[in-house]
Amino acid sequence: MVRVLRFGIIVLALALAAPITSDAAKPQRIASLNVCTDQLVIALAERSRIATVTFLAPNPDTSFYYREAKGLPINRGAAEEVLALKPDLIVAGTYTTPATTALLKKLGHRVELFDPDDSLKRMRKNIRRMALLLGESEKAEQLISNMDRRLAAVVQAGMKQQPVAVIFRANGFTMGKHSLINDILTLAGFRHLSAEMAMDQAGFLPLEKMIAADPALIIFGQYKPNHPSIAHQLLEHPALKSLLASRAGGKSRDSIIIPSNLWNCGGPFIAEAVEMLARKHKTLSRAGVSP
């Protein structure tokens, strides 16, 4: 009888010590204050568990999951918006509305900050960390596995030549060596002009320098194409238009538009950007491109 009682006590102790894995243990009121954390939350969590996402989440110019975001409560980063929704988990970027996140922390809310995706390694780390917070690690591994399969297919296709490419956005904004875009270009078989010019993370590339460098591929990020702005006037410069006209037809020099929502943030969707660039690489290689 004593032995049976002891055995029962041990079984009960083990049961109490076991980790809780039920849905009740997962956060049920998730608030995201950053467009990139929006992407991860939407990709990993059930819609019913998402309390709010940013106003950028339903915007196709900035968000890959803009369709999935439609109808979700949105916020503009104000603490009172978030508090009214009674979240049990708040996620945001390191540089997102610091006054808001500091206040929410001070009020005792659980706030988890994510560093920007400055590499494929960081991107995978952020996906897995978000999944752990949401209780969705298995789903995250499946997403990463599917993405890696697509990326591996691009690399295995073989790319003997490494033409130079550059991303050129409004005001000549571009990304440098320590960026997710640099890793994406490398995977697609390109050398990165901005990285070779010793740009670190991001900066502005003068139009004159870009034209003089004569990269094999100029990559434009499409953002609000029907909303002209002063920042985008550089992309209408006669010298750039002349250069693009001479590249028309995909000869040994070309240009391409990559939707900004494919690489503004890190996520499984970056595989689509890599595949688009790899197809352009193949076209240039057939045309006998030189670096």
Backbone as CSV, one residue per row, in Angstrom:
resi,resn,N_x,N_y,N_z,CA_x,CA_y,CA_z,C_x,C_y,C_z
1,MET,0.821,-1.204,0.000,0.000,0.000,0.000,0.861,1.263,0.000
2,VAL,1.916,1.226,0.810,2.824,2.379,0.892,3.518,2.609,-0.443
3,ARG,3.921,1.464,-1.073,4.599,1.571,-2.372,3.677,2.177,-3.432
4,VAL,2.415,1.748,-3.417,1.439,2.276,-4.374,1.250,3.769,-4.169
5,LEU,1.177,4.180,-2.884,0.995,5.585,-2.552,2.193,6.406,-3.027
6,ARG,3.409,5.878,-2.772,4.620,6.582,-3.213,4.645,6.735,-4.732
7,PHE,4.259,5.639,-5.430,4.241,5.668,-6.898,3.256,6.724,-7.400
8,GLY,2.114,6.792,-6.727,1.106,7.781,-7.120,1.605,9.198,-6.931
9,ILE,2.322,9.424,-5.826,2.866,10.754,-5.543,3.890,11.148,-6.609
10,ILE,4.750,10.186,-7.004,5.777,10.450,-8.016,5.127,10.802,-9.354
11,VAL,4.117,10.006,-9.745,3.422,10.261,-11.015,2.792,11.647,-11.004
12,LEU,2.157,12.022,-9.873,1.530,13.337,-9.757,2.554,14.454,-9.848
13,ALA,3.706,14.260,-9.208,4.765,15.278,-9.239,5.292,15.482,-10.642
14,LEU,5.480,14.358,-11.351,5.962,14.451,-12.729,4.952,15.160,-13.617
15,ALA,3.686,14.881,-13.399,2.634,15.509,-14.198,2.602,17.013,-13.964
16,LEU,2.777,17.422,-12.703,2.772,18.851,-12.389,3.994,19.555,-12.943
17,ALA,5.112,18.818,-13.040,6.357,19.424,-13.536,6.410,19.476,-15.048
18,ALA,5.566,18.704,-15.732,5.603,18.640,-17.197,5.209,19.981,-17.787
19,PRO,5.838,20.393,-18.883,5.505,21.673,-19.518,4.100,21.657,-20.089
20,ILE,3.420,22.800,-20.004,2.077,22.922,-20.543,2.168,23.231,-22.034
21,THR,1.534,22.424,-22.855,1.628,22.610,-24.310,0.272,22.844,-24.939
22,SER,-0.758,23.025,-24.123,-2.096,23.235,-24.663,-2.215,24.613,-25.274
23,ASP,-3.283,24.804,-26.080,-3.528,26.104,-26.697,-3.711,27.197,-25.655
24,ALA,-4.199,26.814,-24.465,-4.416,27.795,-23.411,-3.112,28.446,-22.972
25,ALA,-1.966,27.740,-23.176,-0.666,28.278,-22.775,-0.121,29.266,-23.803
26,LYS,-0.677,29.249,-25.005,-0.211,30.165,-26.050,-0.830,31.542,-25.842
27,PRO,-0.084,32.605,-26.198,-0.689,33.941,-26.123,-1.918,34.016,-27.023
28,GLN,-2.979,34.574,-26.497,-4.253,34.632,-27.211,-4.627,36.040,-27.668
29,ARG,-3.847,37.053,-27.236,-4.117,38.445,-27.613,-2.785,39.073,-28.033
30,ILE,-2.373,38.789,-29.255,-1.058,39.215,-29.740,-1.174,40.579,-30.419
31,ALA,-0.334,41.503,-29.996,-0.298,42.840,-30.584,1.054,43.053,-31.257
32,SER,1.037,43.430,-32.524,2.272,43.702,-33.259,2.347,45.192,-33.584
33,LEU,3.509,45.792,-33.324,3.693,47.230,-33.531,4.702,47.544,-34.628
34,ASN,5.036,46.554,-35.434,6.047,46.743,-36.480,5.632,45.933,-37.697
35,VAL,5.832,46.480,-38.891,5.380,45.783,-40.095,6.075,44.439,-40.277
36,CYS,7.322,44.329,-39.808,8.043,43.060,-39.969,7.590,42.022,-38.935
37,THR,7.281,42.464,-37.720,6.708,41.511,-36.772,5.281,41.148,-37.196
38,ASP,4.597,42.082,-37.872,3.288,41.755,-38.457,3.379,40.511,-39.323
39,GLN,4.403,40.490,-40.201,4.537,39.397,-41.160,4.685,38.051,-40.452
40,LEU,5.505,38.028,-39.409,5.751,36.782,-38.691,4.527,36.338,-37.903
41,VAL,3.853,37.289,-37.281,2.656,36.945,-36.504,1.570,36.389,-37.426
42,ILE,1.354,37.036,-38.555,0.324,36.582,-39.491,0.670,35.209,-40.055
43,ALA,1.958,34.982,-40.328,2.383,33.703,-40.905,2.263,32.554,-39.913
44,LEU,2.402,32.850,-38.622,2.512,31.781,-37.632,1.275,31.582,-36.750
45,ALA,0.573,32.653,-36.447,-0.535,32.559,-35.481,-1.892,32.483,-36.167
46,GLU,-2.837,31.826,-35.496,-4.199,31.818,-35.996,-4.766,33.236,-35.943
47,ARG,-5.594,33.545,-36.898,-6.169,34.885,-37.005,-6.892,35.296,-35.718
48,SER,-7.562,34.344,-35.083,-8.340,34.643,-33.879,-7.469,35.090,-32.710
49,ARG,-6.172,34.815,-32.777,-5.256,35.169,-31.686,-4.578,36.516,-31.912
50,ILE,-4.794,37.135,-33.066,-4.122,38.401,-33.389,-5.013,39.568,-32.976
51,ALA,-4.591,40.298,-31.946,-5.379,41.423,-31.429,-5.238,42.658,-32.299
52,THR,-4.031,42.882,-32.838,-3.811,44.056,-33.687,-2.509,43.929,-34.457
53,VAL,-2.486,44.541,-35.635,-1.268,44.675,-36.443,-1.153,46.147,-36.841
54,THR,-0.047,46.523,-37.440,0.121,47.925,-37.801,-0.710,48.292,-39.024
55,PHE,-0.874,49.581,-39.226,-1.638,50.075,-40.373,-0.949,49.745,-41.698
56,LEU,0.325,49.338,-41.625,1.060,48.968,-42.837,0.780,47.526,-43.261
57,ALA,0.257,46.720,-42.362,0.036,45.300,-42.650,-0.925,45.055,-43.817
58,PRO,-2.014,45.826,-43.975,-2.921,45.587,-45.102,-2.477,46.279,-46.394
59,ASN,-1.307,46.904,-46.374,-0.814,47.665,-47.531,0.071,46.777,-48.408
60,PRO,-0.323,46.513,-49.661,0.467,45.631,-50.521,1.844,46.179,-50.873
61,ASP,2.055,47.477,-50.693,3.368,48.054,-50.979,4.393,47.682,-49.914
62,THR,3.936,47.399,-48.721,4.867,47.145,-47.619,4.754,45.748,-47.027
63,SER,3.621,45.105,-47.223,3.340,43.847,-46.532,3.060,42.709,-47.507
64,PHE,3.770,41.600,-47.340,3.520,40.433,-48.190,2.169,39.811,-47.864
65,TYR,1.826,39.795,-46.586,0.575,39.177,-46.152,-0.556,40.209,-46.055
66,TYR,-0.600,41.119,-47.017,-1.603,42.184,-46.956,-3.030,41.646,-47.071
67,ARG,-3.215,40.576,-47.826,-4.567,40.004,-47.942,-5.018,39.428,-46.601
68,GLU,-4.120,38.683,-45.965,-4.443,38.079,-44.675,-4.670,39.129,-43.589
69,ALA,-4.043,40.309,-43.770,-4.153,41.359,-42.747,-5.460,42.135,-42.827
70,LYS,-6.110,42.087,-43.964,-7.347,42.866,-44.135,-8.400,42.425,-43.118
71,GLY,-8.980,43.414,-42.454,-10.014,43.134,-41.468,-9.507,42.994,-40.047
72,LEU,-8.187,42.846,-39.889,-7.629,42.786,-38.529,-7.584,44.188,-37.934
73,PRO,-7.754,44.327,-36.621,-7.632,45.649,-35.983,-6.226,46.212,-36.226
74,ILE,-6.152,47.472,-36.579,-4.845,48.073,-36.857,-4.482,49.106,-35.798
75,ASN,-3.181,49.371,-35.699,-2.692,50.392,-34.774,-1.651,51.242,-35.481
76,ARG,-1.406,52.408,-34.914,-0.376,53.317,-35.431,0.724,53.552,-34.397
77,GLY,0.863,52.585,-33.512,1.971,52.632,-32.562,1.708,53.409,-31.293
78,ALA,0.460,53.787,-31.042,0.148,54.532,-29.812,-0.165,53.567,-28.675
79,ALA,0.326,53.873,-27.492,0.146,52.993,-26.338,-1.328,52.807,-25.996
80,GLU,-2.124,53.882,-26.097,-3.535,53.765,-25.720,-4.306,52.814,-26.643
81,GLU,-3.874,52.753,-27.929,-4.513,51.810,-28.856,-4.282,50.373,-28.401
82,VAL,-3.055,50.106,-28.005,-2.674,48.750,-27.615,-3.307,48.369,-26.282
83,LEU,-3.268,49.274,-25.316,-3.803,48.984,-23.988,-5.291,48.646,-24.038
84,ALA,-6.015,49.307,-24.922,-7.462,49.080,-25.018,-7.790,47.652,-25.462
85,LEU,-6.828,46.982,-26.115,-7.058,45.635,-26.642,-6.651,44.542,-25.658
86,LYS,-6.076,44.947,-24.519,-5.688,44.003,-23.459,-4.842,42.830,-23.994
87,PRO,-3.701,43.130,-24.601,-2.858,42.060,-25.159,-2.138,41.269,-24.073
88,ASP,-1.840,40.008,-24.366,-1.015,39.224,-23.441,0.401,39.045,-23.996
89,LEU,0.645,39.543,-25.215,1.988,39.564,-25.790,2.060,40.709,-26.785
90,ILE,3.097,41.534,-26.653,3.324,42.651,-27.572,4.674,42.432,-28.248
91,VAL,4.688,42.466,-29.573,5.936,42.291,-30.316,6.175,43.527,-31.175
92,ALA,7.440,43.903,-31.281,7.780,45.114,-32.031,9.238,45.036,-32.464
93,GLY,9.636,45.957,-33.332,11.027,46.051,-33.749,11.836,46.821,-32.722
94,THR,13.145,46.619,-32.753,14.038,47.300,-31.810,13.882,48.808,-31.862
95,TYR,13.633,49.330,-33.066,13.557,50.784,-33.236,12.116,51.275,-33.397
96,THR,11.148,50.425,-33.084,9.741,50.797,-33.244,9.244,51.623,-32.068
97,THR,8.670,52.783,-32.366,8.032,53.635,-31.348,8.587,53.383,-29.941
98,PRO,9.840,53.729,-29.695,10.482,53.417,-28.403,9.739,53.972,-27.192
99,ALA,9.100,55.132,-27.343,8.361,55.689,-26.203,7.188,54.785,-25.849
100,THR,6.532,54.236,-26.881,5.387,53.348,-26.653,5.822,52.049,-25.991
101,THR,6.839,51.417,-26.534,7.273,50.128,-25.978,7.814,50.290,-24.560
102,ALA,8.502,51.414,-24.312,9.023,51.661,-22.957,7.872,51.825,-21.963
103,LEU,6.838,52.544,-22.361,5.688,52.754,-21.486,4.952,51.444,-21.222
104,LEU,4.761,50.656,-22.273,4.059,49.380,-22.119,4.824,48.442,-21.181
105,LYS,6.154,48.451,-21.293,6.973,47.650,-20.376,6.813,48.144,-18.944
106,LYS,6.839,49.465,-18.786,6.731,50.059,-17.460,5.402,49.705,-16.806
107,LEU,4.373,49.545,-17.619,3.041,49.206,-17.106,2.884,47.709,-16.849
108,GLY,3.980,46.972,-17.074,3.972,45.553,-16.739,3.578,44.615,-17.859
109,HIS,3.472,45.127,-19.082,3.106,44.268,-20.199,4.328,43.541,-20.755
110,ARG,4.092,42.375,-21.297,5.167,41.596,-21.893,5.456,42.143,-23.295
111,VAL,6.624,42.736,-23.458,7.018,43.328,-24.735,8.293,42.645,-25.220
112,GLU,8.242,42.085,-26.412,9.398,41.408,-27.004,9.838,42.171,-28.254
113,LEU,11.106,42.606,-28.268,11.635,43.393,-29.374,12.500,42.537,-30.299
114,PHE,12.377,42.789,-31.589,13.105,42.020,-32.592,14.060,42.921,-33.368
115,ASP,15.311,42.459,-33.514,16.283,43.195,-34.318,15.915,43.093,-35.794
116,PRO,16.320,44.084,-36.601,16.029,44.044,-38.039,16.679,42.819,-38.693
117,ASP,16.061,42.329,-39.749,16.609,41.189,-40.495,17.743,41.684,-41.389
118,ASP,18.973,41.633,-40.869,20.113,42.133,-41.639,20.886,41.010,-42.338
119,SER,20.358,39.794,-42.293,20.987,38.656,-42.962,20.004,37.495,-42.951
120,LEU,20.289,36.486,-43.759,19.456,35.284,-43.747,19.534,34.587,-42.389
121,LYS,20.720,34.623,-41.783,20.900,34.005,-40.469,20.013,34.686,-39.430
122,ARG,20.023,36.021,-39.424,19.193,36.773,-38.482,17.710,36.517,-38.769
123,MET,17.350,36.437,-40.046,15.960,36.205,-40.419,15.453,34.880,-39.862
124,ARG,16.248,33.829,-40.045,15.844,32.513,-39.515,15.738,32.553,-37.984
125,LYS,16.662,33.252,-37.364,16.652,33.370,-35.900,15.376,34.073,-35.437
126,ASN,14.986,35.139,-36.134,13.779,35.881,-35.767,12.514,35.043,-35.966
127,ILE,12.478,34.286,-37.049,11.312,33.424,-37.289,11.169,32.418,-36.154
128,ARG,12.282,31.784,-35.800,12.236,30.759,-34.747,11.913,31.377,-33.387
129,ARG,12.435,32.540,-33.119,12.153,33.189,-31.828,10.676,33.571,-31.739
130,MET,10.139,34.122,-32.823,8.723,34.478,-32.820,7.870,33.227,-32.629
131,ALA,8.243,32.155,-33.318,7.487,30.901,-33.215,7.490,30.382,-31.783
132,LEU,8.630,30.513,-31.105,8.728,30.058,-29.713,7.799,30.867,-28.813
133,LEU,7.749,32.174,-29.051,6.870,33.047,-28.263,5.396,32.716,-28.489
134,LEU,5.074,32.352,-29.729,3.682,32.095,-30.084,3.265,30.648,-29.860
135,GLY,4.246,29.784,-29.538,3.937,28.372,-29.371,3.705,27.675,-30.699
136,GLU,4.450,28.097,-31.727,4.241,27.568,-33.082,5.559,27.136,-33.736
137,SER,6.441,26.523,-32.961,7.760,26.154,-33.479,7.678,25.153,-34.631
138,GLU,6.766,24.204,-34.530,6.635,23.200,-35.592,6.233,23.856,-36.917
139,LYS,5.331,24.802,-36.847,4.896,25.513,-38.050,6.041,26.324,-38.643
140,ALA,6.837,26.939,-37.780,7.974,27.731,-38.243,8.986,26.866,-38.967
141,GLU,9.278,25.699,-38.422,10.253,24.813,-39.063,9.771,24.360,-40.438
142,GLN,8.462,24.181,-40.582,7.920,23.801,-41.882,8.070,24.939,-42.886
143,LEU,7.807,26.173,-42.436,7.959,27.339,-43.306,9.410,27.513,-43.734
144,ILE,10.335,27.365,-42.777,11.758,27.511,-43.078,12.222,26.410,-44.015
145,SER,11.756,25.192,-43.777,12.126,24.059,-44.623,11.674,24.270,-46.065
146,ASN,10.452,24.742,-46.249,9.939,25.001,-47.602,10.726,26.112,-48.281
147,MET,11.055,27.153,-47.526,11.840,28.254,-48.070,13.230,27.778,-48.472
148,ASP,13.882,27.033,-47.589,15.240,26.560,-47.862,15.282,25.626,-49.068
149,ARG,14.214,24.868,-49.268,14.144,23.985,-50.429,14.142,24.805,-51.727
150,ARG,13.395,25.894,-51.714,13.339,26.756,-52.898,14.681,27.464,-53.124
151,LEU,15.307,27.908,-52.049,16.598,28.586,-52.173,17.668,27.618,-52.669
152,ALA,17.632,26.392,-52.168,18.613,25.386,-52.588,18.478,25.072,-54.070
153,ALA,17.246,25.079,-54.572,17.020,24.804,-55.989,17.664,25.871,-56.864
154,VAL,17.660,27.120,-56.387,18.292,28.216,-57.128,19.801,28.023,-57.151
155,VAL,20.378,27.719,-55.995,21.832,27.557,-55.890,22.308,26.354,-56.704
156,GLN,21.551,25.269,-56.658,21.943,24.050,-57.358,21.862,24.186,-58.874
157,ALA,21.134,25.201,-59.339,21.010,25.409,-60.784,22.365,25.759,-61.399
158,GLY,23.282,26.241,-60.570,24.639,26.528,-61.044,24.743,27.882,-61.722
159,MET,25.668,28.701,-61.255,25.840,30.047,-61.806,27.330,30.333,-61.924
160,LYS,27.860,30.156,-63.109,29.298,30.341,-63.306,29.671,31.815,-63.261
161,GLN,28.855,32.639,-63.874,29.153,34.074,-63.906,28.536,34.777,-62.704
162,GLN,29.147,35.866,-62.300,28.628,36.666,-61.193,28.557,38.129,-61.613
163,PRO,27.530,38.483,-62.374,27.391,39.873,-62.801,27.079,40.791,-61.626
164,VAL,27.365,42.065,-61.798,27.143,43.045,-60.739,25.709,43.563,-60.800
165,ALA,25.071,43.633,-59.629,23.715,44.165,-59.530,23.675,45.238,-58.453
166,VAL,22.693,46.117,-58.563,22.506,47.157,-57.554,21.019,47.402,-57.369
167,ILE,20.615,47.645,-56.149,19.239,48.055,-55.892,19.220,49.570,-55.778
168,PHE,18.286,50.193,-56.485,18.252,51.654,-56.576,16.819,52.104,-56.325
169,ARG,16.626,52.748,-55.181,15.287,53.167,-54.783,15.159,54.694,-54.798
170,ALA,14.032,55.186,-54.332,13.794,56.630,-54.273,14.953,57.339,-53.592
171,ASN,15.330,58.489,-54.163,16.456,59.280,-53.647,17.789,58.549,-53.774
172,GLY,17.824,57.451,-54.523,19.057,56.690,-54.669,19.367,55.815,-53.473
173,PHE,18.351,55.550,-52.650,18.562,54.728,-51.446,18.885,53.286,-51.858
174,THR,19.873,52.715,-51.158,20.282,51.351,-51.466,20.748,50.657,-50.188
175,MET,20.979,49.369,-50.283,21.419,48.588,-49.132,22.875,48.172,-49.315
176,GLY,23.569,47.972,-48.186,24.981,47.659,-48.237,25.303,46.194,-47.963
177,LYS,26.546,45.972,-47.535,27.051,44.611,-47.340,26.310,43.862,-46.239
178,HIS,26.059,44.522,-45.119,25.422,43.855,-43.977,23.911,44.087,-44.046
179,SER,23.289,43.391,-44.973,21.852,43.530,-45.171,21.285,42.230,-45.714
180,LEU,19.995,42.037,-45.503,19.318,40.867,-46.044,19.380,40.864,-47.562
181,ILE,19.277,42.044,-48.157,19.314,42.144,-49.617,20.649,41.672,-50.172
182,ASN,21.738,41.946,-49.459,23.046,41.473,-49.913,23.067,39.947,-49.991
183,ASP,22.504,39.284,-48.979,22.443,37.824,-48.981,21.555,37.314,-50.106
184,ILE,20.469,38.011,-50.369,19.548,37.615,-51.440,20.230,37.698,-52.798
185,LEU,20.947,38.799,-53.043,21.648,38.966,-54.319,22.727,37.902,-54.494
186,THR,23.436,37.609,-53.417,24.488,36.594,-53.483,23.911,35.226,-53.829
187,LEU,22.793,34.875,-53.191,22.143,33.594,-53.478,21.710,33.505,-54.943
188,ALA,21.265,34.626,-55.481,20.784,34.648,-56.867,21.920,34.699,-57.881
189,GLY,23.177,34.728,-57.398,24.327,34.657,-58.294,24.928,35.986,-58.692
190,PHE,24.593,37.056,-57.988,25.100,38.388,-58.334,26.141,38.886,-57.337
191,ARG,26.998,39.745,-57.809,27.819,40.566,-56.927,27.031,41.830,-56.634
192,HIS,27.271,42.408,-55.466,26.474,43.540,-55.012,27.304,44.820,-55.096
193,LEU,26.912,45.721,-55.985,27.669,46.943,-56.224,27.872,47.758,-54.953
194,SER,26.811,47.978,-54.191,26.916,48.799,-52.979,27.877,48.191,-51.967
195,ALA,27.864,46.858,-51.864,28.791,46.188,-50.948,30.218,46.366,-51.421
196,GLU,30.427,46.293,-52.737,31.773,46.461,-53.276,32.256,47.898,-53.161
197,MET,31.307,48.822,-52.987,31.665,50.229,-52.766,31.856,50.511,-51.282
198,ALA,31.915,49.442,-50.480,32.177,49.529,-49.037,31.040,50.168,-48.250
199,MET,29.824,50.111,-48.791,28.676,50.569,-48.009,28.348,49.493,-46.983
200,ASP,28.109,49.896,-45.749,27.911,48.923,-44.674,26.497,48.355,-44.653
201,GLN,25.549,49.118,-44.146,24.175,48.605,-44.009,23.223,49.214,-45.034
202,ALA,23.208,50.534,-45.104,22.319,51.219,-46.043,22.837,52.628,-46.267
203,GLY,22.403,53.248,-47.351,22.843,54.598,-47.643,22.286,55.062,-48.972
204,PHE,22.829,56.161,-49.459,22.367,56.739,-50.712,23.479,56.692,-51.749
205,LEU,23.141,56.198,-52.914,24.103,56.065,-54.005,23.818,57.139,-55.050
206,PRO,24.755,58.064,-55.285,24.533,59.098,-56.299,24.269,58.483,-57.671
207,LEU,23.341,59.071,-58.404,22.992,58.554,-59.721,24.219,58.487,-60.634
208,GLU,25.074,59.499,-60.538,26.266,59.544,-61.395,27.175,58.337,-61.148
209,LYS,27.354,57.997,-59.873,28.219,56.859,-59.542,27.605,55.547,-60.018
210,MET,26.304,55.454,-59.889,25.638,54.229,-60.320,25.779,54.038,-61.824
211,ILE,25.555,55.107,-62.577,25.660,55.026,-64.042,27.099,54.723,-64.455
212,ALA,28.051,55.382,-63.797,29.469,55.166,-64.133,29.892,53.729,-63.840
213,ALA,29.322,53.126,-62.801,29.678,51.745,-62.448,29.137,50.751,-63.465
214,ASP,28.071,51.131,-64.165,27.481,50.306,-65.223,27.187,48.877,-64.754
215,PRO,26.384,48.707,-63.712,26.069,47.346,-63.238,25.270,46.576,-64.285
216,ALA,25.421,45.282,-64.297,24.692,44.448,-65.259,23.191,44.509,-65.016
217,LEU,22.795,44.629,-63.756,21.378,44.652,-63.427,21.078,45.762,-62.418
218,ILE,20.104,46.594,-62.761,19.604,47.612,-61.839,18.259,47.123,-61.323
219,ILE,18.119,47.089,-60.001,16.906,46.575,-59.381,16.149,47.725,-58.720
220,PHE,14.919,47.895,-59.126,14.077,48.925,-58.542,13.061,48.274,-57.611
221,GLY,12.800,48.933,-56.491,11.767,48.450,-55.580,10.482,49.216,-55.831
222,GLN,9.450,48.522,-56.223,8.183,49.183,-56.532,7.463,49.574,-55.252
223,TYR,7.150,50.857,-55.128,6.450,51.346,-53.938,5.505,52.471,-54.342
224,LYS,4.226,52.267,-54.116,3.204,53.251,-54.461,3.424,53.839,-55.854
225,PRO,3.377,53.009,-56.896,3.657,53.480,-58.248,2.705,54.571,-58.739
226,ASN,1.512,54.628,-58.182,0.534,55.633,-58.624,0.490,56.865,-57.726
227,HIS,1.504,56.996,-56.873,1.559,58.146,-55.974,2.917,58.842,-56.132
228,PRO,3.028,59.783,-57.069,4.305,60.483,-57.292,4.776,61.205,-56.025
229,SER,6.092,61.303,-55.885,6.658,62.016,-54.740,7.981,62.640,-55.151
230,ILE,8.429,63.595,-54.370,9.720,64.244,-54.647,10.842,63.217,-54.563
231,ALA,10.730,62.298,-53.603,11.771,61.278,-53.425,11.933,60.413,-54.667
232,HIS,10.836,60.201,-55.401,10.892,59.329,-56.575,11.287,60.068,-57.860
233,GLN,11.458,61.394,-57.784,11.789,62.153,-58.993,13.141,61.739,-59.574
234,LEU,14.049,61.308,-58.710,15.353,60.867,-59.203,15.204,59.707,-60.174
235,LEU,14.204,58.867,-59.957,13.993,57.709,-60.815,13.411,58.106,-62.174
236,GLU,13.051,59.385,-62.301,12.559,59.905,-63.585,13.618,60.770,-64.278
237,HIS,14.829,60.772,-63.751,15.901,61.603,-64.311,16.181,61.192,-65.763
238,PRO,16.349,62.178,-66.664,16.600,61.868,-68.082,17.793,60.933,-68.301
239,ALA,18.846,61.092,-67.480,20.025,60.235,-67.642,19.682,58.783,-67.328
240,LEU,18.865,58.579,-66.292,18.461,57.220,-65.930,17.511,56.652,-66.975
241,LYS,16.604,57.471,-67.481,15.677,57.005,-68.515,16.426,56.589,-69.772
242,SER,17.444,57.363,-70.106,18.258,57.044,-71.287,19.003,55.735,-71.082
243,LEU,19.529,55.562,-69.877,20.255,54.331,-69.567,19.327,53.119,-69.652
244,LEU,18.131,53.248,-69.097,17.179,52.136,-69.105,16.715,51.819,-70.527
245,ALA,16.567,52.849,-71.351,16.149,52.635,-72.740,17.194,51.822,-73.495
246,SER,18.463,52.088,-73.185,19.539,51.362,-73.863,19.626,49.913,-73.393
247,ARG,19.007,49.612,-72.229,19.050,48.257,-71.678,17.816,47.435,-72.062
248,ALA,16.851,48.085,-72.666,15.600,47.399,-72.990,15.873,46.195,-73.889
249,GLY,15.208,45.104,-73.610,15.380,43.905,-74.437,16.187,42.829,-73.747
250,GLY,16.720,43.111,-72.568,17.419,42.075,-71.806,18.686,41.573,-72.476
251,LYS,19.514,42.493,-72.981,20.785,42.071,-73.584,21.777,41.809,-72.454
252,SER,22.981,42.340,-72.585,23.979,42.085,-71.547,23.837,43.059,-70.370
253,ARG,22.856,43.945,-70.451,22.536,44.867,-69.359,21.013,44.926,-69.253
254,ASP,20.492,45.006,-68.046,19.042,44.983,-67.907,18.630,45.613,-66.584
255,SER,17.320,45.693,-66.362,16.764,46.190,-65.105,15.550,45.333,-64.754
256,ILE,15.145,45.405,-63.508,14.009,44.613,-63.043,13.363,45.333,-61.870
257,ILE,12.055,45.167,-61.736,11.339,45.690,-60.572,10.983,44.513,-59.669
258,ILE,11.419,44.589,-58.426,11.076,43.581,-57.424,10.098,44.233,-56.450
259,PRO,8.899,43.701,-56.294,7.955,44.293,-55.334,8.592,44.446,-53.956
260,SER,8.438,45.609,-53.381,9.076,45.885,-52.093,8.623,44.942,-50.992
261,ASN,7.400,44.434,-51.112,6.907,43.567,-50.033,7.570,42.197,-50.007
262,LEU,8.426,41.903,-51.009,9.140,40.629,-51.014,10.430,40.667,-50.204
263,TRP,10.894,41.879,-49.876,12.143,41.921,-49.110,12.267,43.140,-48.192
264,ASN,11.184,43.850,-47.979,11.208,44.886,-46.929,11.499,44.247,-45.583
265,CYS,10.943,43.057,-45.387,11.114,42.306,-44.151,11.607,40.904,-44.489
266,GLY,12.060,40.212,-43.477,12.463,38.831,-43.674,11.292,37.890,-43.453
267,GLY,11.260,36.827,-44.232,10.209,35.824,-44.104,10.346,34.808,-45.215
268,PRO,9.562,33.765,-45.186,9.660,32.721,-46.220,9.480,33.255,-47.628
269,PHE,8.799,34.393,-47.745,8.503,34.971,-49.056,9.732,35.515,-49.781
270,ILE,10.866,35.645,-49.097,12.067,36.149,-49.786,12.524,35.159,-50.865
271,ALA,12.078,33.911,-50.761,12.420,32.916,-51.779,11.918,33.357,-53.148
272,GLU,10.773,34.037,-53.177,10.221,34.507,-54.453,11.115,35.570,-55.080
273,ALA,11.675,36.457,-54.248,12.587,37.483,-54.748,13.852,36.841,-55.319
274,VAL,14.380,35.836,-54.613,15.581,35.134,-55.086,15.300,34.453,-56.421
275,GLU,14.148,33.829,-56.542,13.791,33.138,-57.788,13.641,34.117,-58.953
276,MET,13.054,35.278,-58.700,12.912,36.300,-59.748,14.280,36.759,-60.236
277,LEU,15.188,36.992,-59.291,16.533,37.440,-59.644,17.322,36.346,-60.351
278,ALA,17.119,35.103,-59.936,17.819,33.984,-60.574,17.387,33.831,-62.031
279,ARG,16.113,34.055,-62.305,15.637,33.998,-63.701,16.262,35.100,-64.530
280,LYS,16.398,36.291,-63.926,17.046,37.393,-64.640,18.529,37.097,-64.853
281,HIS,19.154,36.460,-63.871,20.560,36.057,-63.997,20.727,35.112,-65.184
282,LYS,19.809,34.197,-65.329,19.864,33.213,-66.422,19.748,33.923,-67.769
283,THR,18.857,34.895,-67.849,18.665,35.666,-69.091,19.943,36.415,-69.461
284,LEU,20.544,37.060,-68.459,21.782,37.813,-68.696,22.915,36.887,-69.110
285,SER,22.986,35.729,-68.485,24.054,34.774,-68.823,23.944,34.296,-70.258
286,ARG,22.723,34.065,-70.701,22.516,33.650,-72.081,22.932,34.726,-73.067
287,ALA,22.830,35.985,-72.627,23.181,37.101,-73.506,24.672,37.403,-73.468
288,GLY,25.427,36.613,-72.703,26.870,36.813,-72.621,27.254,38.003,-71.790
289,VAL,26.579,38.177,-70.649,26.838,39.313,-69.794,28.273,39.314,-69.288
290,SER,28.817,40.521,-69.133,30.123,40.684,-68.496,29.872,41.422,-67.186
291,PRO,30.751,41.250,-66.207,30.522,41.882,-64.901,30.246,43.369,-64.979
